[in-house]
Every structure is written in C-alpha cells, then in structure tokens.
Amino acid sequence: MKESNHNQITICFSPTTDELTEIYRWLEEEERLEKYAGFYCNWDSIIYSFERKEIAIISDMGSPVGFMSWILAEKTAKIQLAEIKPGHRQQGLGKKLTNTVLDHFRNHGIFAVKLHCQPQTSEQAWKKIGFKNFPEVEEMQFLNNEEEGRQLYQILVPHQEVTERADAHETLELWPVGSHMSDNIPSKWIFNIEYSPNGALAKPIIAPAKHKWNICWKKGSEVIKNDSIKYFSKSEIHFDIFLLITEFSQ
C-alpha cells in the first residue's frame, strides 16, 4: 500500500474538469475490478455536485485520491457521497477530508449535517468523527434502519444541551409526537434557555426533530407558546430533520 506524506496532501473546493476526469477513471476501474463497486453508479450525482460547486477533492502530490459531495440548505447540509481511492485508504485521508469539509460548512453558516451510511460498513468510521444516531423514537425508525444503512447526524456549532429537568426560569420542551398527543405524556427533551447580555440566545437550540412534533416555550409556569414546530414561528425555525432556533419572539 502506498504511504502518503501529509505535507503533500491538498483539499480543493473548486476542482477542475481534469481532476474530475481522474476520479471518473479510478471509479470506473474500481467498478470493473472490485466486488464493491464504489460510486461509479452515482456519476450523474457527482457531476451535479460539481456543477453546483458542492464537492471537495483531496489530492496526494496533485493526484485526486478522494472526494466528498453534499447538498446545502439554508442552515443544514447533507453529505451525499464520500470515497477514498483504493490503495489510499486507512491513511487518515477520509478523516482529514471530512474535518475540512465540516469546517467549510461552519464557515458558511451551516449548523447541522446529516448523511446516509453507504456502504453500511462506513458507520463506525463516521461515528469516530463525531456523527451520532438519530433518536430512537417511532418517527425516526427509518433513519436508524441498520439493514439499509443508518442515517447519522452531527451538530457543528456550540448549542444548548438537553437537560433532564427544567432548572431555568425559561425553558423549551420538545415531544416526539404531534400537539394532539402531547398533553397526555411528559416531554422527552428539555432545554434551559439562556440569554447573552445583548438579549440574544446564548446558544442556539438545535436538535433532530420532525416538523409536526410539539414544542412548548415557558417562562416560569406561564406558557408563552405551545404548538407544532411547523406552526411555532417560521421566522425563528429552520427545519428539515432538525429543530433550529436562534431567537425567540412572541
């Protein structure tokens, strides 16, 4: 196996067509020679990411040896494909590429990222870089399907952590069910709300969630808002598979 000098490793977010052609060559060769065909079958998706400038290539001495592509939303991202060329694996290149891409996301205002573990054997590698399973609740079972490859997520910025009890004067509670069911069961997650001196949230509230789940904002015993995420306030919340609140307004 060829060893890499990491001083000669570069990562580019604006790859050339020549670099893309080189990736095509080794994906095609992998398809022809290996039992695991890699992502040659996803070439159209790779081209689409290239055209949208949503791809990064890692090179060793100027030769592309891996890539990662993604889809960006307003404050979230989904990693689409990631692969290191056969013969260059187990050298830390995948970790280096992933961490660089995650930093790129943070610098572009992305708060959380998700991915699908394909192949299934990639799950542990992703978890070593900080990715987690989605919550084990009924409406997220499809994300945790081991047979089809789990989906994982990572929150990229400092955020308000979940607590087991409401210790602050102001709190936000979240249920993994709709508003019509939440009155009869306790909330599953609680966030103590803290503010910075300028009145903004000290840290955003970010958590995996479905848009129809119920949330309740309280000040002491007073309920300020209690509704499904999708009706809570669209100006405050950006949702795909995440609840994301950066400010409150009544």
Backbone as CSV, one residue per row, in Angstrom:
resi,resn,N_x,N_y,N_z,CA_x,CA_y,CA_z,C_x,C_y,C_z
1,MET,0.837,-1.197,0.000,0.000,0.000,0.000,0.878,1.256,0.000
2,LYS,0.523,2.197,-0.838,1.294,3.429,-0.922,1.085,4.278,0.314
3,GLU,2.167,4.796,0.901,2.063,5.698,2.032,2.045,7.133,1.548
4,SER,1.313,7.971,2.302,1.181,9.371,1.907,1.937,10.280,2.863
5,ASN,2.617,11.242,2.318,3.205,12.319,3.101,2.150,13.413,3.218
6,HIS,1.625,13.625,4.421,0.503,14.557,4.576,0.896,16.001,4.281
7,ASN,2.180,16.272,4.182,2.595,17.613,3.742,2.294,17.826,2.259
8,GLN,2.043,16.720,1.552,1.765,16.805,0.116,0.282,16.610,-0.191
9,ILE,-0.538,16.563,0.876,-1.980,16.389,0.730,-2.648,17.762,0.619
10,THR,-3.498,17.920,-0.376,-4.238,19.170,-0.546,-5.722,18.855,-0.704
11,ILE,-6.560,19.809,-0.312,-8.005,19.676,-0.454,-8.523,20.901,-1.187
12,CYS,-9.272,20.673,-2.238,-9.738,21.758,-3.109,-11.266,21.764,-3.174
13,PHE,-11.849,22.965,-3.027,-13.298,23.119,-3.122,-13.727,23.651,-4.487
14,SER,-12.773,23.835,-5.379,-13.085,24.249,-6.748,-12.297,23.388,-7.720
15,PRO,-12.612,22.094,-7.753,-11.832,21.181,-8.605,-12.023,21.477,-10.088
16,THR,-11.045,21.055,-10.875,-11.098,21.242,-12.324,-11.754,20.033,-12.989
17,THR,-12.101,20.190,-14.252,-12.662,19.071,-15.011,-11.627,17.954,-15.166
18,ASP,-10.340,18.311,-15.248,-9.294,17.285,-15.347,-9.254,16.437,-14.068
19,GLU,-9.393,17.071,-12.910,-9.409,16.327,-11.650,-10.638,15.434,-11.573
20,LEU,-11.759,15.942,-12.041,-12.979,15.136,-12.049,-12.829,13.934,-12.982
21,THR,-12.172,14.137,-14.124,-11.938,13.041,-15.060,-11.071,11.962,-14.436
22,GLU,-10.091,12.365,-13.641,-9.232,11.390,-12.961,-10.041,10.563,-11.962
23,ILE,-10.957,11.211,-11.260,-11.820,10.465,-10.336,-12.684,9.478,-11.106
24,TYR,-13.207,9.916,-12.238,-14.018,9.025,-13.077,-13.224,7.783,-13.461
25,ARG,-11.957,7.955,-13.784,-11.131,6.820,-14.208,-10.997,5.784,-13.103
26,TRP,-10.690,6.247,-11.871,-10.498,5.238,-10.836,-11.817,4.686,-10.296
27,LEU,-12.903,5.429,-10.392,-14.203,4.859,-10.043,-14.598,3.771,-11.051
28,GLU,-14.331,4.038,-12.318,-14.629,3.060,-13.362,-13.789,1.801,-13.171
29,GLU,-12.520,1.980,-12.834,-11.643,0.830,-12.615,-12.101,0.028,-11.402
30,GLU,-12.502,0.723,-10.351,-13.000,0.036,-9.157,-14.254,-0.771,-9.484
31,GLU,-15.128,-0.189,-10.287,-16.346,-0.892,-10.716,-15.991,-2.189,-11.443
32,ARG,-14.935,-2.143,-12.209,-14.550,-3.278,-13.043,-13.813,-4.359,-12.249
33,LEU,-13.031,-3.942,-11.240,-12.137,-4.890,-10.582,-12.597,-5.347,-9.202
34,GLU,-13.356,-4.504,-8.508,-13.661,-4.792,-7.111,-15.068,-5.363,-6.949
35,LYS,-15.257,-6.143,-5.880,-16.602,-6.625,-5.556,-17.500,-5.455,-5.188
36,TYR,-16.966,-4.542,-4.365,-17.734,-3.350,-4.011,-17.492,-2.301,-5.091
37,ALA,-18.566,-1.918,-5.753,-18.427,-1.087,-6.950,-18.180,0.381,-6.667
38,GLY,-18.202,0.799,-5.416,-17.987,2.215,-5.133,-19.112,3.069,-5.691
39,PHE,-18.786,4.273,-6.086,-19.818,5.224,-6.501,-19.782,5.536,-7.997
40,TYR,-19.231,4.623,-8.777,-19.273,4.812,-10.226,-20.716,4.932,-10.720
41,CYS,-21.626,4.175,-10.092,-23.036,4.206,-10.492,-23.703,5.534,-10.156
42,ASN,-23.052,6.357,-9.336,-23.597,7.660,-8.950,-22.925,8.816,-9.694
43,TRP,-22.359,8.524,-10.848,-21.597,9.549,-11.549,-22.436,10.777,-11.886
44,ASP,-23.686,10.594,-12.253,-24.551,11.743,-12.571,-24.694,12.660,-11.360
45,SER,-24.795,12.068,-10.175,-24.892,12.857,-8.945,-23.600,13.626,-8.691
46,ILE,-22.462,12.997,-8.980,-21.172,13.665,-8.800,-21.053,14.856,-9.754
47,ILE,-21.476,14.677,-10.984,-21.461,15.771,-11.959,-22.354,16.914,-11.489
48,TYR,-23.531,16.570,-10.975,-24.465,17.585,-10.472,-23.817,18.397,-9.343
49,SER,-23.146,17.707,-8.416,-22.474,18.404,-7.310,-21.344,19.281,-7.833
50,PHE,-20.610,18.787,-8.823,-19.528,19.560,-9.428,-20.070,20.855,-10.039
51,GLU,-21.185,20.766,-10.739,-21.772,21.951,-11.375,-22.275,22.952,-10.343
52,ARG,-22.702,22.473,-9.192,-23.217,23.352,-8.125,-22.123,23.791,-7.159
53,LYS,-20.891,23.366,-7.399,-19.756,23.681,-6.522,-20.013,23.169,-5.098
54,GLU,-20.558,21.958,-5.026,-20.809,21.303,-3.752,-20.030,19.986,-3.697
55,ILE,-18.735,20.104,-3.937,-17.848,18.937,-3.929,-16.449,19.391,-3.544
56,ALA,-15.742,18.530,-2.818,-14.339,18.779,-2.488,-13.528,17.552,-2.889
57,ILE,-12.311,17.792,-3.348,-11.417,16.715,-3.773,-10.140,16.777,-2.953
58,ILE,-9.718,15.629,-2.464,-8.452,15.547,-1.751,-7.428,14.904,-2.683
59,SER,-6.238,15.510,-2.771,-5.200,15.052,-3.692,-3.915,14.748,-2.947
60,ASP,-3.184,13.789,-3.459,-1.870,13.417,-2.940,-0.858,13.702,-4.046
61,MET,0.020,14.680,-3.794,1.009,15.103,-4.789,0.328,15.501,-6.104
62,GLY,-0.808,16.156,-5.994,-1.504,16.681,-7.158,-2.433,15.712,-7.846
63,SER,-2.496,14.468,-7.359,-3.352,13.467,-7.986,-4.570,13.209,-7.098
64,PRO,-5.804,13.378,-7.611,-7.008,13.169,-6.798,-7.101,11.744,-6.265
65,VAL,-7.278,11.623,-4.950,-7.371,10.303,-4.328,-8.644,10.173,-3.483
66,GLY,-9.544,11.140,-3.568,-10.783,11.055,-2.814,-11.651,12.275,-3.067
67,PHE,-12.912,12.145,-2.706,-13.836,13.260,-2.902,-14.989,13.159,-1.912
68,MET,-15.672,14.262,-1.721,-16.899,14.305,-0.934,-17.835,15.302,-1.591
69,SER,-19.115,14.922,-1.724,-20.107,15.831,-2.293,-21.243,16.008,-1.301
70,TRP,-22.007,17.085,-1.458,-23.045,17.412,-0.480,-24.139,18.256,-1.117
71,ILE,-25.212,18.465,-0.341,-26.290,19.373,-0.703,-26.458,20.354,0.447
72,LEU,-26.441,21.644,0.151,-26.608,22.660,1.177,-28.040,23.167,1.207
73,ALA,-28.578,23.341,2.417,-29.824,24.055,2.616,-29.474,25.368,3.304
74,GLU,-30.458,26.035,3.897,-30.169,27.351,4.488,-29.194,27.261,5.654
75,LYS,-29.441,26.340,6.577,-28.568,26.206,7.739,-28.172,24.758,8.004
76,THR,-28.517,23.864,7.095,-28.170,22.456,7.253,-27.550,21.933,5.959
77,ALA,-26.903,20.794,6.077,-26.283,20.168,4.899,-26.488,18.668,4.960
78,LYS,-26.454,18.042,3.793,-26.488,16.585,3.698,-25.292,16.128,2.878
79,ILE,-24.449,15.298,3.483,-23.339,14.710,2.746,-23.904,13.619,1.842
80,GLN,-23.635,13.763,0.552,-24.192,12.829,-0.421,-23.294,11.605,-0.617
81,LEU,-22.054,11.849,-1.038,-21.127,10.763,-1.356,-19.748,11.105,-0.811
82,ALA,-19.021,10.081,-0.428,-17.634,10.279,0.010,-16.872,8.986,-0.221
83,GLU,-15.700,9.099,-0.831,-14.902,7.898,-1.093,-13.427,8.262,-1.224
84,ILE,-12.601,7.368,-0.712,-11.153,7.445,-0.903,-10.750,6.335,-1.869
85,LYS,-9.865,6.647,-2.771,-9.431,5.718,-3.809,-8.796,4.467,-3.198
86,PRO,-9.143,3.280,-3.723,-8.474,2.061,-3.260,-6.951,2.207,-3.348
87,GLY,-6.275,1.711,-2.342,-4.821,1.844,-2.281,-4.376,3.042,-1.462
88,HIS,-5.326,3.928,-1.122,-5.010,5.117,-0.319,-5.838,5.162,0.964
89,ARG,-6.547,4.077,1.242,-7.388,4.041,2.438,-6.569,3.662,3.669
90,GLN,-7.187,3.838,4.839,-6.539,3.532,6.119,-5.307,4.397,6.352
91,GLN,-5.304,5.614,5.804,-4.176,6.532,5.990,-4.629,7.863,6.610
92,GLY,-5.880,7.926,7.030,-6.388,9.151,7.645,-6.880,10.187,6.650
93,LEU,-6.907,9.840,5.360,-7.308,10.823,4.354,-8.804,11.127,4.432
94,GLY,-9.608,10.090,4.700,-11.049,10.306,4.820,-11.376,11.219,5.983
95,LYS,-10.709,11.017,7.105,-10.926,11.865,8.283,-10.500,13.301,7.998
96,LYS,-9.348,13.453,7.345,-8.858,14.791,7.024,-9.819,15.512,6.077
97,LEU,-10.311,14.805,5.078,-11.255,15.401,4.137,-12.549,15.785,4.846
98,THR,-13.066,14.881,5.672,-14.324,15.158,6.366,-14.199,16.361,7.289
99,ASN,-13.155,16.407,8.089,-12.996,17.529,9.023,-12.841,18.856,8.292
100,THR,-12.170,18.835,7.149,-12.013,20.061,6.366,-13.353,20.501,5.785
101,VAL,-14.145,19.553,5.310,-15.467,19.887,4.768,-16.381,20.405,5.879
102,LEU,-16.332,19.796,7.058,-17.161,20.268,8.171,-16.780,21.692,8.571
103,ASP,-15.490,22.006,8.567,-15.059,23.387,8.827,-15.585,24.329,7.748
104,HIS,-15.586,23.866,6.512,-16.138,24.643,5.392,-17.615,24.933,5.636
105,PHE,-18.357,23.942,6.109,-19.767,24.143,6.425,-19.937,25.205,7.509
106,ARG,-19.155,25.071,8.585,-19.264,26.042,9.687,-19.003,27.457,9.192
107,ASN,-18.003,27.612,8.349,-17.649,28.936,7.830,-18.725,29.511,6.923
108,HIS,-19.637,28.646,6.447,-20.722,29.097,5.578,-22.074,29.070,6.292
109,GLY,-22.042,29.109,7.632,-23.269,29.254,8.409,-24.105,28.004,8.549
110,ILE,-23.498,26.825,8.349,-24.228,25.578,8.497,-24.148,25.123,9.953
111,PHE,-25.307,24.803,10.521,-25.384,24.432,11.934,-25.382,22.924,12.175
112,ALA,-25.896,22.150,11.216,-26.008,20.702,11.422,-25.922,19.996,10.076
113,VAL,-25.434,18.748,10.116,-25.245,17.981,8.887,-25.719,16.545,9.122
114,LYS,-26.232,15.916,8.070,-26.646,14.527,8.160,-26.053,13.759,6.988
115,LEU,-26.095,12.428,7.073,-25.596,11.579,5.990,-26.222,10.202,6.096
116,HIS,-26.112,9.429,5.020,-26.588,8.056,4.969,-25.372,7.141,4.866
117,CYS,-25.250,6.176,5.752,-24.083,5.287,5.764,-24.151,4.288,4.606
118,GLN,-23.525,4.635,3.525,-23.415,3.742,2.377,-21.958,3.729,1.929
119,PRO,-21.290,2.584,1.997,-21.816,1.289,2.416,-22.074,1.236,3.926
120,GLN,-22.790,0.210,4.372,-23.129,0.076,5.784,-21.884,0.032,6.664
121,THR,-20.805,-0.524,6.122,-19.566,-0.674,6.896,-18.915,0.655,7.238
122,SER,-19.396,1.750,6.659,-18.796,3.060,6.931,-19.277,3.660,8.243
123,GLU,-20.272,3.046,8.879,-20.898,3.646,10.064,-19.893,3.966,11.165
124,GLN,-19.056,3.018,11.513,-18.115,3.249,12.615,-17.108,4.341,12.286
125,ALA,-16.706,4.417,11.026,-15.767,5.473,10.632,-16.398,6.852,10.820
126,TRP,-17.679,6.982,10.436,-18.356,8.267,10.621,-18.502,8.598,12.109
127,LYS,-18.810,7.591,12.912,-19.003,7.846,14.347,-17.706,8.273,15.023
128,LYS,-16.575,7.796,14.518,-15.291,8.224,15.081,-15.032,9.703,14.828
129,ILE,-15.695,10.273,13.821,-15.524,11.693,13.503,-16.609,12.542,14.176
130,GLY,-17.442,11.918,15.010,-18.403,12.685,15.790,-19.852,12.576,15.364
131,PHE,-20.172,11.747,14.371,-21.555,11.590,13.952,-22.290,10.661,14.921
132,LYS,-23.603,10.874,15.061,-24.415,10.136,16.023,-25.650,9.543,15.348
133,ASN,-26.225,8.536,16.019,-27.519,8.018,15.596,-28.603,9.060,15.856
134,PHE,-29.647,9.036,15.049,-30.821,9.835,15.346,-31.550,9.224,16.538
135,PRO,-32.376,10.000,17.236,-33.074,9.473,18.419,-33.885,8.216,18.100
136,GLU,-33.917,7.305,19.078,-34.682,6.062,18.913,-36.138,6.320,19.290
137,VAL,-36.836,6.993,18.400,-38.266,7.239,18.575,-38.980,6.751,17.319
138,GLU,-40.270,6.529,17.455,-41.016,5.858,16.388,-40.861,6.543,15.035
139,GLU,-40.988,7.862,15.000,-40.993,8.560,13.720,-39.613,8.703,13.092
140,MET,-38.580,8.212,13.784,-37.248,8.250,13.214,-36.672,6.855,13.013
141,GLN,-37.539,5.843,13.105,-37.062,4.473,12.923,-36.443,4.272,11.545
142,PHE,-37.000,4.928,10.536,-36.474,4.750,9.180,-35.054,5.289,9.057
143,LEU,-34.688,6.245,9.907,-33.333,6.792,9.873,-32.330,5.854,10.543
144,ASN,-32.818,4.992,11.402,-31.949,4.090,12.164,-31.990,2.660,11.645
145,ASN,-32.441,2.473,10.413,-32.549,1.145,9.821,-31.163,0.614,9.468
146,GLU,-30.682,-0.327,10.275,-29.315,-0.844,10.087,-29.175,-1.609,8.776
147,GLU,-30.226,-2.326,8.366,-30.142,-3.143,7.156,-29.933,-2.289,5.910
148,GLU,-30.514,-1.082,5.895,-30.378,-0.210,4.736,-29.276,0.832,4.918
149,GLY,-28.566,0.745,6.034,-27.540,1.734,6.336,-28.145,2.863,7.134
150,ARG,-27.666,3.037,8.358,-28.226,4.086,9.207,-27.936,5.480,8.643
151,GLN,-28.804,6.408,9.010,-28.507,7.803,8.783,-27.985,8.390,10.093
152,LEU,-26.994,9.239,9.993,-26.338,9.832,11.154,-26.362,11.342,11.032
153,TYR,-26.090,12.014,12.154,-26.057,13.482,12.127,-24.956,13.998,13.040
154,GLN,-24.621,15.258,12.844,-23.682,15.953,13.727,-24.064,17.423,13.782
155,ILE,-24.117,17.957,14.985,-24.325,19.390,15.183,-22.950,20.047,15.181
156,LEU,-22.792,21.090,14.383,-21.461,21.636,14.104,-21.070,22.826,14.960
157,VAL,-22.002,23.419,15.674,-21.718,24.649,16.414,-22.076,24.467,17.890
158,PRO,-21.494,25.284,18.781,-21.922,25.230,20.184,-23.422,25.470,20.281
159,HIS,-24.109,24.668,21.093,-25.561,24.754,21.176,-26.020,24.405,22.586
160,GLN,-27.260,24.737,22.882,-27.815,24.447,24.194,-28.054,22.951,24.336
161,GLU,-27.450,22.354,25.342,-27.580,20.907,25.527,-28.917,20.557,26.159
162,VAL,-29.354,19.338,25.918,-30.578,18.826,26.539,-30.319,18.610,28.029
163,THR,-31.327,18.884,28.848,-31.233,18.646,30.280,-32.358,17.715,30.703
164,GLU,-32.218,17.092,31.855,-33.252,16.162,32.319,-34.381,16.868,33.044
165,ARG,-34.134,18.094,33.511,-35.195,18.808,34.215,-35.053,20.303,33.970
166,ALA,-36.145,21.009,34.171,-36.169,22.456,33.946,-35.576,23.161,35.157
167,ASP,-34.341,23.640,35.015,-33.660,24.329,36.113,-33.661,25.843,35.939
168,ALA,-34.047,26.323,34.764,-34.017,27.750,34.479,-35.429,28.331,34.542
169,HIS,-35.493,29.648,34.635,-36.796,30.319,34.646,-37.507,30.147,33.308
170,GLU,-36.712,30.055,32.244,-37.284,29.964,30.899,-36.814,28.670,30.248
171,THR,-37.754,27.913,29.678,-37.423,26.606,29.125,-38.154,26.363,27.804
172,LEU,-37.640,25.391,27.077,-38.315,24.886,25.881,-38.386,23.371,26.017
173,GLU,-39.599,22.815,25.851,-39.782,21.374,25.921,-40.182,20.840,24.546
174,LEU,-39.729,19.623,24.253,-39.965,19.021,22.940,-40.501,17.608,23.115
175,TRP,-41.557,17.296,22.340,-42.163,15.966,22.330,-41.969,15.332,20.954
176,PRO,-41.734,14.018,20.875,-41.615,13.352,19.564,-42.973,12.910,19.016
177,VAL,-43.997,13.701,19.324,-45.356,13.444,18.840,-46.010,14.784,18.515
178,GLY,-47.143,14.740,17.848,-47.865,15.948,17.494,-48.568,16.578,18.682
179,SER,-49.076,17.800,18.480,-49.719,18.560,19.554,-50.928,17.835,20.138
180,HIS,-51.643,17.093,19.309,-52.853,16.436,19.774,-52.562,15.287,20.732
181,MET,-51.299,14.853,20.819,-50.931,13.742,21.699,-50.063,14.169,22.869
182,SER,-49.516,15.358,22.828,-48.506,15.741,23.819,-49.082,16.076,25.190
183,ASP,-50.396,16.349,25.278,-50.986,16.716,26.574,-50.967,15.556,27.557
184,ASN,-50.916,14.349,27.055,-51.061,13.178,27.928,-49.741,12.516,28.306
185,ILE,-48.635,13.032,27.806,-47.334,12.428,28.110,-46.322,13.522,28.434
186,PRO,-45.315,13.204,29.245,-44.287,14.209,29.536,-43.402,14.468,28.320
187,SER,-42.799,15.623,28.265,-41.874,15.935,27.175,-40.673,14.998,27.246
188,LYS,-40.066,14.746,26.111,-38.887,13.864,26.069,-37.590,14.648,26.231
189,TRP,-37.564,15.898,25.734,-36.355,16.714,25.820,-36.693,18.080,26.411
190,ILE,-35.784,18.581,27.246,-35.940,19.907,27.859,-34.668,20.713,27.612
191,PHE,-34.846,21.973,27.238,-33.727,22.891,27.063,-33.920,24.070,28.004
192,ASN,-32.936,24.332,28.856,-32.946,25.547,29.667,-32.476,26.700,28.785
193,ILE,-33.294,27.737,28.690,-32.989,28.854,27.793,-32.121,29.877,28.516
194,GLU,-31.012,30.214,27.892,-30.093,31.213,28.439,-29.868,32.306,27.411
195,TYR,-29.703,33.542,27.911,-29.522,34.689,27.019,-28.160,35.333,27.258
196,SER,-27.634,35.928,26.209,-26.409,36.729,26.329,-26.805,38.138,26.756
197,PRO,-25.845,38.984,27.142,-26.171,40.344,27.605,-26.946,41.181,26.595
198,ASN,-26.788,40.911,25.310,-27.491,41.709,24.298,-28.912,41.226,24.037
199,GLY,-29.346,40.191,24.776,-30.721,39.719,24.648,-30.902,38.560,23.687
200,ALA,-29.868,38.204,22.933,-29.959,37.060,22.024,-29.746,35.768,22.803
201,LEU,-30.132,34.659,22.215,-29.855,33.381,22.859,-28.352,33.196,23.018
202,ALA,-27.933,32.732,24.188,-26.507,32.496,24.414,-25.997,31.419,23.467
203,LYS,-26.825,30.398,23.255,-26.509,29.336,22.304,-27.799,28.947,21.585
204,PRO,-27.723,28.613,20.304,-28.930,28.172,19.603,-29.416,26.834,20.142
205,ILE,-30.694,26.579,19.954,-31.282,25.288,20.290,-31.354,24.481,18.996
206,ILE,-30.659,23.358,18.972,-30.591,22.522,17.774,-30.813,21.080,18.194
207,ALA,-31.718,20.398,17.504,-31.975,19.001,17.829,-32.652,18.314,16.652
208,PRO,-32.412,17.017,16.459,-33.176,16.289,15.448,-34.660,16.362,15.793
209,ALA,-35.506,16.608,14.809,-36.938,16.734,15.070,-37.717,16.668,13.767
210,LYS,-38.975,16.279,13.869,-39.900,16.303,12.736,-40.778,17.542,12.862
211,HIS,-41.190,18.081,11.711,-41.874,19.374,11.728,-43.220,19.343,12.446
212,LYS,-43.825,18.158,12.616,-45.121,18.106,13.293,-45.010,17.835,14.798
213,TRP,-43.798,17.644,15.306,-43.629,17.442,16.745,-44.018,18.693,17.518
214,ASN,-44.389,18.505,18.770,-44.845,19.628,19.593,-43.712,20.215,20.428
215,ILE,-43.693,21.543,20.526,-42.762,22.231,21.418,-43.532,23.242,22.271
216,CYS,-43.016,23.475,23.457,-43.664,24.404,24.386,-42.620,25.315,24.997
217,TRP,-42.842,26.619,24.866,-41.944,27.646,25.423,-42.601,28.205,26.674
218,LYS,-41.881,28.116,27.800,-42.419,28.559,29.082,-41.506,29.582,29.743
219,LYS,-42.118,30.499,30.463,-41.413,31.389,31.387,-42.008,31.154,32.758
220,GLY,-41.251,30.463,33.615,-41.808,30.040,34.886,-42.944,29.068,34.623
221,SER,-44.110,29.346,35.193,-45.284,28.500,34.962,-46.138,28.998,33.804
222,GLU,-45.758,30.129,33.199,-46.540,30.714,32.109,-46.133,30.103,30.768
223,VAL,-47.111,29.611,30.030,-46.868,29.074,28.697,-46.937,30.215,27.691
224,ILE,-45.826,30.474,26.996,-45.778,31.543,26.006,-46.277,31.040,24.656
225,LYS,-45.790,29.877,24.245,-46.233,29.250,23.000,-46.235,27.744,23.194
226,ASN,-47.218,27.096,22.599,-47.314,25.642,22.678,-47.965,25.162,21.392
227,ASP,-47.158,24.615,20.481,-47.696,24.246,19.175,-46.721,23.324,18.450
228,SER,-47.149,22.823,17.293,-46.257,22.042,16.444,-45.123,22.926,15.943
229,ILE,-43.971,22.326,15.675,-42.826,23.087,15.187,-43.191,23.896,13.952
230,LYS,-43.948,23.303,13.049,-44.244,23.984,11.781,-45.124,25.212,11.964
231,TYR,-45.813,25.300,13.097,-46.661,26.461,13.359,-46.094,27.383,14.425
232,PHE,-44.979,26.995,15.019,-44.438,27.750,16.146,-44.052,29.154,15.717
233,SER,-43.204,29.255,14.702,-42.840,30.529,14.095,-41.811,30.256,13.021
234,LYS,-42.219,30.361,11.777,-41.314,30.042,10.676,-40.154,31.021,10.587
235,SER,-40.309,32.213,11.136,-39.212,33.181,11.095,-38.089,32.792,12.053
236,GLU,-38.385,31.902,13.004,-37.402,31.513,14.006,-36.815,30.135,13.758
237,ILE,-37.550,29.305,13.050,-37.181,27.902,12.963,-36.917,27.490,11.518
238,HIS,-35.824,26.795,11.319,-35.491,26.223,10.010,-35.526,24.719,10.210
239,PHE,-36.371,24.017,9.491,-36.436,22.591,9.743,-36.367,21.779,8.455
240,ASP,-35.622,20.712,8.564,-35.590,19.656,7.562,-35.826,18.405,8.386
241,ILE,-34.797,17.959,9.060,-34.948,16.911,10.068,-34.441,17.460,11.405
242,PHE,-34.302,18.786,11.465,-33.778,19.428,12.668,-34.699,20.549,13.143
243,LEU,-34.760,20.699,14.458,-35.287,21.896,15.098,-34.111,22.840,15.280
244,LEU,-34.256,24.081,14.865,-33.155,25.028,14.951,-33.712,26.406,15.319
245,ILE,-33.413,26.851,16.531,-33.908,28.140,16.998,-32.723,29.005,17.393
246,THR,-32.642,30.171,16.804,-31.567,31.116,17.138,-32.093,32.323,17.903
247,GLU,-33.410,32.529,17.878,-34.001,33.631,18.641,-35.475,33.336,18.898
248,PHE,-36.040,34.012,19.905,-37.445,33.881,20.232,-38.151,35.208,20.004
249,SER,-39.414,35.122,19.588,-40.248,36.316,19.537,-41.678,35.894,19.847
250,GLN,-42.397,36.731,20.548,-43.763,36.397,20.951,-44.742,36.788,19.860
